[in-house]
């Protein structure tokens, strides 16, 4: 991922669902994002607004290693990352993708 050109890195980030997305999620993503967890509608709505702002600014999807945190705890992370450059965010997103993959691999109980 890190040696791919920028265009392909953006494609990798685009493969990740938006935080707060509730439809068309893989089983892993739904579980990790707490789909159907009773998150208040205003939190979901704010995440949608911030995700759009992020997408408009950077041209790719916001990716973070949620790691069981409630969606409301992701809002300040997303807000602070909106202040980064496109290059910083691409790197942050790719790092998060690695953390997500490592976590999924560990949970598979593969020896």
C-alpha positions in Angstrom: 0.0 0.0 0.0 2.7 2.5 0.9 4.6 2.0 -2.3 1.5 2.3 -4.5 1.1 5.5 -6.4 -1.2 8.1 -5.0 -4.1 7.2 -7.3 -4.1 3.6 -6.2 -3.7 4.6 -2.5 -6.9 6.7 -2.9 -8.6 3.6 -4.5 -7.6 1.6 -1.4 -9.1 4.2 0.9 -12.3 4.4 -1.2 -12.9 0.7 -0.6 -13.6 1.4 3.1 -17.1 2.3 4.2 -17.8 5.7 5.7 -17.9 5.9 9.5 -21.6 5.8 10.5 -22.7 4.2 7.3 -25.5 1.7 8.0 -26.2 0.1 4.7 -24.2 -2.2 2.4 -21.6 -3.1 5.1 -19.7 -6.3 5.3 -20.3 -8.4 8.4 -16.9 -7.3 9.7 -17.6 -3.6 9.1 -21.1 -3.8 10.6 -19.7 -5.4 13.8 -16.8 -3.0 14.1 -18.9 0.1 13.5 -21.6 -1.0 15.9 -24.3 -1.1 13.3 -27.7 -1.0 15.0 -26.1 -0.1 18.3 -28.6 2.6 19.3 -26.4 5.6 18.3 -28.6 8.7 18.5 -29.8 10.0 15.1 -28.0 13.4 15.6 -24.7 11.6 15.9 -25.3 9.6 12.7 -26.4 12.9 11.0 -23.3 14.8 12.2 -21.0 12.0 11.0 -22.7 12.1 7.6 -22.1 15.9 7.4 -18.5 15.5 8.5 -17.9 12.6 6.2 -19.1 14.7 3.2 -16.9 17.6 4.2 -13.9 15.2 4.5 -14.7 13.6 1.2 -15.1 17.0 -0.5 -11.8 18.3 0.9 -9.6 15.2 0.4 -11.3 13.3 -2.4 -11.4 10.0 -0.5 -13.1 8.4 2.5 -12.2 9.1 6.1 -10.7 5.9 7.6 -10.0 5.4 11.3 -9.5 2.3 13.4 -12.7 2.5 15.5 -11.7 -0.4 17.8 -15.1 -0.6 19.5 -15.3 3.1 20.3 -18.8 4.6 20.2 -19.5 6.7 17.1 -19.7 9.9 19.2 -16.1 9.4 20.1 -15.1 9.4 16.5 -16.5 12.9 15.8 -13.6 14.8 17.4 -11.1 12.6 15.6 -12.8 13.3 12.3 -13.0 17.1 13.1 -9.3 17.3 14.0 -8.2 15.4 10.9 -10.0 17.9 8.7 -7.2 20.2 9.5 -4.6 17.9 7.9 -3.2 18.1 4.4 -4.3 15.6 1.7 -0.9 13.8 2.0 -1.1 13.5 5.8 -4.6 12.2 5.5 -3.7 9.6 2.9 -1.0 8.3 5.2 -3.3 8.3 8.2 -6.0 6.5 6.3 -3.5 3.8 5.1 -2.2 3.4 8.6 -5.7 2.9 9.8 -6.4 0.3 7.1 -3.4 -1.7 8.3 -4.6 -1.5 11.9 -8.0 -2.7 10.9 -6.6 -5.6 8.9 -4.3 -6.6 11.7 -7.2 -6.6 14.2 -9.4 -8.7 11.9 -6.5 -11.1 11.4 -6.0 -11.5 15.2 -9.7 -12.1 15.7 -9.6 -14.9 13.2 -7.7 -17.0 15.7 -5.3 -18.2 13.0 -2.4 -20.1 14.5 
